[in-house]
Amino acid sequence: MIPRRGDVWRLDDGRTILVLSSTFYNEIASEPTIIAVPVFTGEPAAGFGVPIGNDTWAAPGFITSLRKTRLATFQNRVDVQCLTDVNNMPFKILATPEP
């Protein structure tokens, strides 16, 4: 299964991630990686959390790349508004003006 933008996957080590890279990029067979952020049950203790479901939070401050081979189990897909909120958080953080 090709990971799609907005998918939540469990990795081979048990951690959970939200896929941010575009589905078009993810479909490139010669490209072994995806761009993702970690997903937590409950608000993350560190970083900036964005709610994406029932007591489930994405941590957009921890953007990373992962090999597609690490994806173990598809969990679900977040809605467009949740994905937009996750995408916008880094811009909110970086665009906040100095006092």
MILUMTOR-561037 format. One record per atom (N, C-alpha, C): residue number from 1; atom name; chain; x, z, y; residue in one letter. Coordinates in nm, 3 decimals, m for minus. Example, Ala and Ser with C-alpha at 12.3 -4.5 7.8 and 13.67 -1.06 7.14 Angstrom:
// MILUMTOR-561037
@resi->1 name->N chain->A x->1.319 z->0.780 y->m0.569 resn->a
@resi->1 name->CA chain->A x->1.230 z->0.780 y->m0.450 resn->a
@resi->1 name->C chain->A x->1.320 z->0.780 y->m0.330 resn->a
@resi->2 name->N chain->A x->1.285 z->0.708 y->m0.225 resn->s
@resi->2 name->CA chain->A x->1.367 z->0.714 y->m0.106 resn->s
@resi->2 name->C chain->A x->1.290 z->0.787 y->0.003 resn->s
//
This chain:
// MILUMTOR-561037
@resi->1 name->N chain->A x->0.085 z->0.000 y->m0.119 resn->m
@resi->1 name->CA chain->A x->0.000 z->0.000 y->0.000 resn->m
@resi->1 name->C chain->A x->0.089 z->0.000 y->0.125 resn->m
@resi->2 name->N chain->A x->0.062 z->m0.088 y->0.217 resn->i
@resi->2 name->CA chain->A x->0.136 z->m0.096 y->0.343 resn->i
@resi->2 name->C chain->A x->0.086 z->0.015 y->0.436 resn->i
@resi->3 name->N chain->A x->0.178 z->0.096 y->0.491 resn->p
@resi->3 name->CA chain->A x->0.134 z->0.198 y->0.587 resn->p
@resi->3 name->C chain->A x->0.083 z->0.132 y->0.715 resn->p
@resi->4 name->N chain->A x->m0.027 z->0.182 y->0.765 resn->r
@resi->4 name->CA chain->A x->m0.088 z->0.128 y->0.887 resn->r
@resi->4 name->C chain->A x->m0.074 z->0.231 y->0.999 resn->r
@resi->5 name->N chain->A x->m0.068 z->0.179 y->1.121 resn->r
@resi->5 name->CA chain->A x->m0.063 z->0.266 y->1.239 resn->r
@resi->5 name->C chain->A x->m0.185 z->0.358 y->1.234 resn->r
@resi->6 name->N chain->A x->m0.161 z->0.489 y->1.247 resn->g
@resi->6 name->CA chain->A x->m0.269 z->0.587 y->1.243 resn->g
@resi->6 name->C chain->A x->m0.291 z->0.649 y->1.106 resn->g
@resi->7 name->N chain->A x->m0.217 z->0.603 y->1.005 resn->d
@resi->7 name->CA chain->A x->m0.228 z->0.662 y->0.871 resn->d
@resi->7 name->C chain->A x->m0.158 z->0.797 y->0.865 resn->d
@resi->8 name->N chain->A x->m0.214 z->0.887 y->0.788 resn->v
@resi->8 name->CA chain->A x->m0.149 z->1.015 y->0.755 resn->v
@resi->8 name->C chain->A x->m0.106 z->1.005 y->0.609 resn->v
@resi->9 name->N chain->A x->0.024 z->1.030 y->0.585 resn->w
@resi->9 name->CA chain->A x->0.082 z->1.021 y->0.451 resn->w
@resi->9 name->C chain->A x->0.153 z->1.149 y->0.415 resn->w
@resi->10 name->N chain->A x->0.152 z->1.183 y->0.286 resn->r
@resi->10 name->CA chain->A x->0.236 z->1.290 y->0.233 resn->r
@resi->10 name->C chain->A x->0.363 z->1.223 y->0.183 resn->r
@resi->11 name->N chain->A x->0.478 z->1.284 y->0.215 resn->l
@resi->11 name->CA chain->A x->0.607 z->1.232 y->0.173 resn->l
@resi->11 name->C chain->A x->0.645 z->1.283 y->0.035 resn->l
@resi->12 name->N chain->A x->0.750 z->1.227 y->m0.019 resn->d
@resi->12 name->CA chain->A x->0.797 z->1.267 y->m0.151 resn->d
@resi->12 name->C chain->A x->0.847 z->1.411 y->m0.156 resn->d
@resi->13 name->N chain->A x->0.874 z->1.472 y->m0.040 resn->d
@resi->13 name->CA chain->A x->0.918 z->1.612 y->m0.037 resn->d
@resi->13 name->C chain->A x->0.805 z->1.708 y->0.000 resn->d
@resi->14 name->N chain->A x->0.681 z->1.656 y->0.012 resn->g
@resi->14 name->CA chain->A x->0.566 z->1.740 y->0.039 resn->g
@resi->14 name->C chain->A x->0.525 z->1.749 y->0.185 resn->g
@resi->15 name->N chain->A x->0.614 z->1.708 y->0.276 resn->r
@resi->15 name->CA chain->A x->0.577 z->1.710 y->0.418 resn->r
@resi->15 name->C chain->A x->0.474 z->1.600 y->0.446 resn->r
@resi->16 name->N chain->A x->0.404 z->1.614 y->0.559 resn->t
@resi->16 name->CA chain->A x->0.301 z->1.517 y->0.598 resn->t
@resi->16 name->C chain->A x->0.339 z->1.456 y->0.732 resn->t
@resi->17 name->N chain->A x->0.312 z->1.323 y->0.745 resn->i
@resi->17 name->CA chain->A x->0.346 z->1.252 y->0.869 resn->i
@resi->17 name->C chain->A x->0.230 z->1.164 y->0.914 resn->i
@resi->18 name->N chain->A x->0.233 z->1.129 y->1.043 resn->l
@resi->18 name->CA chain->A x->0.141 z->1.034 y->1.103 resn->l
@resi->18 name->C chain->A x->0.221 z->0.911 y->1.140 resn->l
@resi->19 name->N chain->A x->0.180 z->0.794 y->1.094 resn->v
@resi->19 name->CA chain->A x->0.251 z->0.669 y->1.121 resn->v
@resi->19 name->C chain->A x->0.217 z->0.620 y->1.262 resn->v
@resi->20 name->N chain->A x->0.322 z->0.595 y->1.344 resn->l
@resi->20 name->CA chain->A x->0.303 z->0.545 y->1.480 resn->l
@resi->20 name->C chain->A x->0.343 z->0.399 y->1.495 resn->l
@resi->21 name->N chain->A x->0.433 z->0.351 y->1.411 resn->s
@resi->21 name->CA chain->A x->0.477 z->0.212 y->1.424 resn->s
@resi->21 name->C chain->A x->0.361 z->0.118 y->1.393 resn->s
@resi->22 name->N chain->A x->0.365 z->0.001 y->1.454 resn->s
@resi->22 name->CA chain->A x->0.254 z->m0.094 y->1.440 resn->s
@resi->22 name->C chain->A x->0.241 z->m0.144 y->1.297 resn->s
@resi->23 name->N chain->A x->0.120 z->m0.173 y->1.259 resn->t
@resi->23 name->CA chain->A x->0.096 z->m0.227 y->1.125 resn->t
@resi->23 name->C chain->A x->0.173 z->m0.358 y->1.107 resn->t
@resi->24 name->N chain->A x->0.179 z->m0.440 y->1.212 resn->f
@resi->24 name->CA chain->A x->0.254 z->m0.566 y->1.205 resn->f
@resi->24 name->C chain->A x->0.400 z->m0.539 y->1.169 resn->f
@resi->25 name->N chain->A x->0.463 z->m0.442 y->1.237 resn->y
@resi->25 name->CA chain->A x->0.601 z->m0.404 y->1.208 resn->y
@resi->25 name->C chain->A x->0.613 z->m0.350 y->1.065 resn->y
@resi->26 name->N chain->A x->0.520 z->m0.267 y->1.025 resn->n
@resi->26 name->CA chain->A x->0.525 z->m0.205 y->0.892 resn->n
@resi->26 name->C chain->A x->0.512 z->m0.307 y->0.780 resn->n
@resi->27 name->N chain->A x->0.448 z->m0.421 y->0.807 resn->e
@resi->27 name->CA chain->A x->0.429 z->m0.524 y->0.707 resn->e
@resi->27 name->C chain->A x->0.552 z->m0.612 y->0.685 resn->e
@resi->28 name->N chain->A x->0.654 z->m0.599 y->0.768 resn->i
@resi->28 name->CA chain->A x->0.776 z->m0.680 y->0.753 resn->i
@resi->28 name->C chain->A x->0.850 z->m0.631 y->0.630 resn->i
@resi->29 name->N chain->A x->0.855 z->m0.715 y->0.528 resn->a
@resi->29 name->CA chain->A x->0.913 z->m0.675 y->0.399 resn->a
@resi->29 name->C chain->A x->1.060 z->m0.638 y->0.410 resn->a
@resi->30 name->N chain->A x->1.134 z->m0.703 y->0.498 resn->s
@resi->30 name->CA chain->A x->1.278 z->m0.676 y->0.510 resn->s
@resi->30 name->C chain->A x->1.308 z->m0.553 y->0.596 resn->s
@resi->31 name->N chain->A x->1.206 z->m0.495 y->0.658 resn->e
@resi->31 name->CA chain->A x->1.225 z->m0.375 y->0.740 resn->e
@resi->31 name->C chain->A x->1.189 z->m0.252 y->0.657 resn->e
@resi->32 name->N chain->A x->1.289 z->m0.169 y->0.624 resn->p
@resi->32 name->CA chain->A x->1.264 z->m0.058 y->0.532 resn->p
@resi->32 name->C chain->A x->1.206 z->0.069 y->0.597 resn->p
@resi->33 name->N chain->A x->1.193 z->0.071 y->0.730 resn->t
@resi->33 name->CA chain->A x->1.155 z->0.196 y->0.797 resn->t
@resi->33 name->C chain->A x->1.020 z->0.187 y->0.866 resn->t
@resi->34 name->N chain->A x->0.966 z->0.304 y->0.897 resn->i
@resi->34 name->CA chain->A x->0.850 z->0.319 y->0.984 resn->i
@resi->34 name->C chain->A x->0.885 z->0.423 y->1.089 resn->i
@resi->35 name->N chain->A x->0.806 z->0.431 y->1.195 resn->i
@resi->35 name->CA chain->A x->0.819 z->0.534 y->1.297 resn->i
@resi->35 name->C chain->A x->0.703 z->0.630 y->1.279 resn->i
@resi->36 name->N chain->A x->0.732 z->0.760 y->1.279 resn->a
@resi->36 name->CA chain->A x->0.629 z->0.859 y->1.248 resn->a
@resi->36 name->C chain->A x->0.657 z->0.991 y->1.320 resn->a
@resi->37 name->N chain->A x->0.555 z->1.076 y->1.318 resn->v
@resi->37 name->CA chain->A x->0.570 z->1.214 y->1.368 resn->v
@resi->37 name->C chain->A x->0.519 z->1.309 y->1.261 resn->v
@resi->38 name->N chain->A x->0.572 z->1.431 y->1.255 resn->p
@resi->38 name->CA chain->A x->0.524 z->1.527 y->1.156 resn->p
@resi->38 name->C chain->A x->0.382 z->1.574 y->1.187 resn->p
@resi->39 name->N chain->A x->0.313 z->1.612 y->1.081 resn->v
@resi->39 name->CA chain->A x->0.177 z->1.666 y->1.090 resn->v
@resi->39 name->C chain->A x->0.179 z->1.807 y->1.031 resn->v
@resi->40 name->N chain->A x->0.112 z->1.900 y->1.097 resn->f
@resi->40 name->CA chain->A x->0.109 z->2.039 y->1.054 resn->f
@resi->40 name->C chain->A x->m0.034 z->2.088 y->1.038 resn->f
@resi->41 name->N chain->A x->m0.053 z->2.185 y->0.949 resn->t
@resi->41 name->CA chain->A x->m0.179 z->2.258 y->0.943 resn->t
@resi->41 name->C chain->A x->m0.164 z->2.372 y->1.042 resn->t
@resi->42 name->N chain->A x->m0.250 z->2.376 y->1.140 resn->g
@resi->42 name->CA chain->A x->m0.237 z->2.473 y->1.248 resn->g
@resi->42 name->C chain->A x->m0.146 z->2.420 y->1.356 resn->g
@resi->43 name->N chain->A x->m0.160 z->2.475 y->1.474 resn->e
@resi->43 name->CA chain->A x->m0.079 z->2.430 y->1.588 resn->e
@resi->43 name->C chain->A x->0.069 z->2.455 y->1.562 resn->e
@resi->44 name->N chain->A x->0.155 z->2.356 y->1.590 resn->p
@resi->44 name->CA chain->A x->0.299 z->2.374 y->1.565 resn->p
@resi->44 name->C chain->A x->0.357 z->2.488 y->1.648 resn->p
@resi->45 name->N chain->A x->0.448 z->2.562 y->1.590 resn->a
@resi->45 name->CA chain->A x->0.513 z->2.674 y->1.660 resn->a
@resi->45 name->C chain->A x->0.613 z->2.624 y->1.764 resn->a
@resi->46 name->N chain->A x->0.666 z->2.504 y->1.744 resn->a
@resi->46 name->CA chain->A x->0.763 z->2.447 y->1.837 resn->a
@resi->46 name->C chain->A x->0.718 z->2.307 y->1.875 resn->a
@resi->47 name->N chain->A x->0.758 z->2.263 y->1.992 resn->g
@resi->47 name->CA chain->A x->0.723 z->2.128 y->2.036 resn->g
@resi->47 name->C chain->A x->0.582 z->2.122 y->2.091 resn->g
@resi->48 name->N chain->A x->0.537 z->2.001 y->2.113 resn->f
@resi->48 name->CA chain->A x->0.405 z->1.978 y->2.170 resn->f
@resi->48 name->C chain->A x->0.311 z->1.931 y->2.061 resn->f
@resi->49 name->N chain->A x->0.199 z->2.000 y->2.045 resn->g
@resi->49 name->CA chain->A x->0.104 z->1.965 y->1.942 resn->g
@resi->49 name->C chain->A x->m0.017 z->1.892 y->1.998 resn->g
@resi->50 name->N chain->A x->m0.068 z->1.798 y->1.919 resn->v
@resi->50 name->CA chain->A x->m0.190 z->1.725 y->1.953 resn->v
@resi->50 name->C chain->A x->m0.284 z->1.737 y->1.834 resn->v
@resi->51 name->N chain->A x->m0.405 z->1.790 y->1.855 resn->p
@resi->51 name->CA chain->A x->m0.498 z->1.801 y->1.743 resn->p
@resi->51 name->C chain->A x->m0.542 z->1.663 y->1.694 resn->p
@resi->52 name->N chain->A x->m0.538 z->1.643 y->1.561 resn->i
@resi->52 name->CA chain->A x->m0.579 z->1.514 y->1.504 resn->i
@resi->52 name->C chain->A x->m0.687 z->1.530 y->1.398 resn->i
@resi->53 name->N chain->A x->m0.731 z->1.652 y->1.377 resn->g
@resi->53 name->CA chain->A x->m0.835 z->1.674 y->1.276 resn->g
@resi->53 name->C chain->A x->m0.866 z->1.821 y->1.265 resn->g
@resi->54 name->N chain->A x->m0.935 z->1.858 y->1.160 resn->n
@resi->54 name->CA chain->A x->m0.977 z->1.995 y->1.137 resn->n
@resi->54 name->C chain->A x->m0.855 z->2.084 y->1.114 resn->n
@resi->55 name->N chain->A x->m0.810 z->2.154 y->1.218 resn->d
@resi->55 name->CA chain->A x->m0.692 z->2.241 y->1.215 resn->d
@resi->55 name->C chain->A x->m0.565 z->2.166 y->1.171 resn->d
@resi->56 name->N chain->A x->m0.560 z->2.036 y->1.203 resn->t
@resi->56 name->CA chain->A x->m0.443 z->1.953 y->1.173 resn->t
@resi->56 name->C chain->A x->m0.388 z->1.903 y->1.305 resn->t
@resi->57 name->N chain->A x->m0.256 z->1.914 y->1.320 resn->w
@resi->57 name->CA chain->A x->m0.191 z->1.880 y->1.445 resn->w
@resi->57 name->C chain->A x->m0.074 z->1.787 y->1.421 resn->w
@resi->58 name->N chain->A x->m0.056 z->1.690 y->1.512 resn->a
@resi->58 name->CA chain->A x->0.064 z->1.605 y->1.512 resn->a
@resi->58 name->C chain->A x->0.161 z->1.661 y->1.615 resn->a
@resi->59 name->N chain->A x->0.289 z->1.641 y->1.591 resn->a
@resi->59 name->CA chain->A x->0.394 z->1.691 y->1.682 resn->a
@resi->59 name->C chain->A x->0.470 z->1.571 y->1.740 resn->a
@resi->60 name->N chain->A x->0.417 z->1.509 y->1.847 resn->p
@resi->60 name->CA chain->A x->0.477 z->1.388 y->1.901 resn->p
@resi->60 name->C chain->A x->0.615 z->1.407 y->1.963 resn->p
@resi->61 name->N chain->A x->0.656 z->1.530 y->1.985 resn->g
@resi->61 name->CA chain->A x->0.790 z->1.555 y->2.035 resn->g
@resi->61 name->C chain->A x->0.898 z->1.536 y->1.930 resn->g
@resi->62 name->N chain->A x->0.857 z->1.518 y->1.806 resn->f
@resi->62 name->CA chain->A x->0.952 z->1.503 y->1.694 resn->f
@resi->62 name->C chain->A x->0.943 z->1.364 y->1.633 resn->f
@resi->63 name->N chain->A x->0.939 z->1.261 y->1.717 resn->i
@resi->63 name->CA chain->A x->0.933 z->1.123 y->1.669 resn->i
@resi->63 name->C chain->A x->1.058 z->1.092 y->1.587 resn->i
@resi->64 name->N chain->A x->1.039 z->1.026 y->1.473 resn->t
@resi->64 name->CA chain->A x->1.152 z->0.994 y->1.385 resn->t
@resi->64 name->C chain->A x->1.125 z->0.863 y->1.311 resn->t
@resi->65 name->N chain->A x->1.229 z->0.811 y->1.250 resn->s
@resi->65 name->CA chain->A x->1.211 z->0.696 y->1.161 resn->s
@resi->65 name->C chain->A x->1.228 z->0.745 y->1.018 resn->s
@resi->66 name->N chain->A x->1.155 z->0.683 y->0.928 resn->l
@resi->66 name->CA chain->A x->1.160 z->0.719 y->0.786 resn->l
@resi->66 name->C chain->A x->1.160 z->0.593 y->0.702 resn->l
@resi->67 name->N chain->A x->1.218 z->0.600 y->0.586 resn->r
@resi->67 name->CA chain->A x->1.212 z->0.488 y->0.491 resn->r
@resi->67 name->C chain->A x->1.073 z->0.483 y->0.429 resn->r
@resi->68 name->N chain->A x->1.020 z->0.362 y->0.416 resn->k
@resi->68 name->CA chain->A x->0.887 z->0.345 y->0.355 resn->k
@resi->68 name->C chain->A x->0.884 z->0.400 y->0.213 resn->k
@resi->69 name->N chain->A x->0.997 z->0.398 y->0.146 resn->t
@resi->69 name->CA chain->A x->1.003 z->0.448 y->0.008 resn->t
@resi->69 name->C chain->A x->0.976 z->0.598 y->m0.001 resn->t
@resi->70 name->N chain->A x->0.982 z->0.669 y->0.111 resn->r
@resi->70 name->CA chain->A x->0.955 z->0.814 y->0.113 resn->r
@resi->70 name->C chain->A x->0.805 z->0.844 y->0.107 resn->r
@resi->71 name->N chain->A x->0.720 z->0.746 y->0.138 resn->l
@resi->71 name->CA chain->A x->0.576 z->0.766 y->0.138 resn->l
@resi->71 name->C chain->A x->0.526 z->0.784 y->m0.005 resn->l
@resi->72 name->N chain->A x->0.457 z->0.895 y->m0.030 resn->a
@resi->72 name->CA chain->A x->0.410 z->0.924 y->m0.166 resn->a
@resi->72 name->C chain->A x->0.260 z->0.904 y->m0.180 resn->a
@resi->73 name->N chain->A x->0.181 z->0.968 y->m0.092 resn->t
@resi->73 name->CA chain->A x->0.036 z->0.967 y->m0.107 resn->t
@resi->73 name->C chain->A x->m0.033 z->0.946 y->0.027 resn->t
@resi->74 name->N chain->A x->m0.119 z->0.843 y->0.034 resn->f
@resi->74 name->CA chain->A x->m0.201 z->0.824 y->0.154 resn->f
@resi->74 name->C chain->A x->m0.302 z->0.937 y->0.161 resn->f
@resi->75 name->N chain->A x->m0.315 z->0.999 y->0.279 resn->q
@resi->75 name->CA chain->A x->m0.408 z->1.111 y->0.297 resn->q
@resi->75 name->C chain->A x->m0.536 z->1.067 y->0.368 resn->q
@resi->76 name->N chain->A x->m0.523 z->1.010 y->0.486 resn->n
@resi->76 name->CA chain->A x->m0.637 z->0.964 y->0.564 resn->n
@resi->76 name->C chain->A x->m0.588 z->0.884 y->0.685 resn->n
@resi->77 name->N chain->A x->m0.679 z->0.845 y->0.768 resn->r
@resi->77 name->CA chain->A x->m0.645 z->0.771 y->0.890 resn->r
@resi->77 name->C chain->A x->m0.712 z->0.842 y->1.007 resn->r
@resi->78 name->N chain->A x->m0.636 z->0.862 y->1.116 resn->v
@resi->78 name->CA chain->A x->m0.694 z->0.926 y->1.235 resn->v
@resi->78 name->C chain->A x->m0.771 z->0.822 y->1.316 resn->v
@resi->79 name->N chain->A x->m0.864 z->0.869 y->1.398 resn->d
@resi->79 name->CA chain->A x->m0.940 z->0.775 y->1.480 resn->d
@resi->79 name->C chain->A x->m0.857 z->0.730 y->1.600 resn->d
@resi->80 name->N chain->A x->m0.907 z->0.629 y->1.668 resn->v
@resi->80 name->CA chain->A x->m0.834 z->0.566 y->1.778 resn->v
@resi->80 name->C chain->A x->m0.806 z->0.667 y->1.890 resn->v
@resi->81 name->N chain->A x->m0.901 z->0.754 y->1.921 resn->q
@resi->81 name->CA chain->A x->m0.879 z->0.851 y->2.029 resn->q
@resi->81 name->C chain->A x->m0.767 z->0.949 y->1.995 resn->q
@resi->82 name->N chain->A x->m0.762 z->0.997 y->1.872 resn->c
@resi->82 name->CA chain->A x->m0.653 z->1.087 y->1.830 resn->c
@resi->82 name->C chain->A x->m0.519 z->1.016 y->1.841 resn->c
@resi->83 name->N chain->A x->m0.512 z->0.892 y->1.795 resn->l
@resi->83 name->CA chain->A x->m0.388 z->0.816 y->1.801 resn->l
@resi->83 name->C chain->A x->m0.346 z->0.794 y->1.946 resn->l
@resi->84 name->N chain->A x->m0.441 z->0.767 y->2.034 resn->t
@resi->84 name->CA chain->A x->m0.412 z->0.750 y->2.177 resn->t
@resi->84 name->C chain->A x->m0.358 z->0.880 y->2.236 resn->t
@resi->85 name->N chain->A x->m0.418 z->0.993 y->2.200 resn->d
@resi->85 name->CA chain->A x->m0.372 z->1.123 y->2.250 resn->d
@resi->85 name->C chain->A x->m0.228 z->1.152 y->2.205 resn->d
@resi->86 name->N chain->A x->m0.197 z->1.120 y->2.079 resn->v
@resi->86 name->CA chain->A x->m0.060 z->1.140 y->2.029 resn->v
@resi->86 name->C chain->A x->0.037 z->1.049 y->2.104 resn->v
@resi->87 name->N chain->A x->m0.001 z->0.923 y->2.124 resn->n
@resi->87 name->CA chain->A x->0.085 z->0.828 y->2.195 resn->n
@resi->87 name->C chain->A x->0.110 z->0.871 y->2.339 resn->n
@resi->88 name->N chain->A x->0.008 z->0.926 y->2.404 resn->n
@resi->88 name->CA chain->A x->0.019 z->0.962 y->2.546 resn->n
@resi->88 name->C chain->A x->0.098 z->1.089 y->2.573 resn->n
@resi->89 name->N chain->A x->0.109 z->1.179 y->2.476 resn->m
@resi->89 name->CA chain->A x->0.174 z->1.306 y->2.500 resn->m
@resi->89 name->C chain->A x->0.319 z->1.291 y->2.549 resn->m
@resi->90 name->N chain->A x->0.405 z->1.210 y->2.487 resn->p
@resi->90 name->CA chain->A x->0.542 z->1.198 y->2.540 resn->p
@resi->90 name->C chain->A x->0.545 z->1.147 y->2.684 resn->p
@resi->91 name->N chain->A x->0.453 z->1.058 y->2.721 resn->f
@resi->91 name->CA chain->A x->0.448 z->1.009 y->2.859 resn->f
@resi->91 name->C chain->A x->0.406 z->1.119 y->2.955 resn->f
@resi->92 name->N chain->A x->0.312 z->1.203 y->2.915 resn->k
@resi->92 name->CA chain->A x->0.271 z->1.315 y->2.998 resn->k
@resi->92 name->C chain->A x->0.388 z->1.410 y->3.022 resn->k
@resi->93 name->N chain->A x->0.463 z->1.436 y->2.917 resn->i
@resi->93 name->CA chain->A x->0.576 z->1.528 y->2.927 resn->i
@resi->93 name->C chain->A x->0.683 z->1.470 y->3.020 resn->i
@resi->94 name->N chain->A x->0.717 z->1.343 y->3.000 resn->l
@resi->94 name->CA chain->A x->0.824 z->1.281 y->3.076 resn->l
@resi->94 name->C chain->A x->0.784 z->1.243 y->3.218 resn->l
@resi->95 name->N chain->A x->0.656 z->1.222 y->3.242 resn->a
@resi->95 name->CA chain->A x->0.611 z->1.177 y->3.374 resn->a
@resi->95 name->C chain->A x->0.570 z->1.291 y->3.466 resn->a
@resi->96 name->N chain->A x->0.577 z->1.414 y->3.420 resn->t
@resi->96 name->CA chain->A x->0.541 z->1.527 y->3.505 resn->t
@resi->96 name->C chain->A x->0.641 z->1.538 y->3.618 resn->t
@resi->97 name->N chain->A x->0.594 z->1.532 y->3.744 resn->p
@resi->97 name->CA chain->A x->0.687 z->1.535 y->3.857 resn->p
@resi->97 name->C chain->A x->0.753 z->1.672 y->3.874 resn->p
@resi->98 name->N chain->A x->0.869 z->1.667 y->3.930 resn->e
@resi->98 name->CA chain->A x->0.941 z->1.791 y->3.963 resn->e
@resi->98 name->C chain->A x->0.869 z->1.858 y->4.081 resn->e
@resi->99 name->N chain->A x->0.871 z->1.992 y->4.084 resn->p
@resi->99 name->CA chain->A x->0.803 z->2.062 y->4.196 resn->p
@resi->99 name->C chain->A x->0.878 z->2.043 y->4.327 resn->p
//
